[in-house]
Structures are given as C-alpha cells and as structure tokens.
C-alpha cells in the first residue's frame, strides 16, 4: 500500500499491529514479503528524510521565517516517518529470530 494512503488514514496501517500479518493467511512467504516491504519502506523514508535535511541546510542566510519553519516542519515529519519505519521493522524482526 503506498505511503500516501497510509498517511491519509485510508486502509490498514501495519504499524498499528506488527504481530498481525496484514496479507493472506500468514504463511512464511507472506511474512517475508511483509519484511521485504518494510525494508523497502524504510529505505524510501531514509531517502526522504535525507532529502528534506539537505533542503533545510541549503536555505540561504536571510531566508524568511516562513521558509525556515516550513523546511523544519517538512524535515521533522520525514524524520518521524523514518523513525516509525525503523520501529516497525525492529518489531517485525522479533518474529524472525534467524535473521538477528
């Protein structure tokens, strides 16, 4: 499910309950697919956070307060999303003792 659907509250958010496999009957393949999707989501969230941090750092001296505040808020939102993805992946990995 694309991030925009999760962020808008539409659909099932797997971050709410990582012990429940949101796809299929919970077979091993589905669990690994869920894990792979979480890793991909974390990678995308880290890239977005880095992009926002670079944009924030690229603001020239003398930027308006509105631009600085907007850049800070966008970076904070991306960093929070990255942190949620890291926590979700850590909780998922608890179910895979062979991958630790």
C-alpha positions, 0 to 999 in steps of 0.5 A: 500500500503506498505511503500516501494512503497510509498517511491519509488514514485510508486502509490498514496501517501495519504499524498499528499491529506488527504481530498481525500479518496484514496479507493472506493467511500468514504463511512464511512467504507472506511474512517475508514479503511483509519484511521485504516491504518494510525494508523497502519502506524504510529505505524510501523514508531514509531517502526522504528524510535525507532529502528534506535535511539537505533542503533545510541546510541549503536555505540561504542566510536571510531566508524568511521565517516562513521558509525556515519553519516550513523546511523544519516542519517538512524535515521533522515529519520525514524524520518521524516517518523514518523513525516509525519505519525503523520501529516497525521493522525492529518489531517485525524482526522479533518474529524472525529470530534467524535473521538477528 
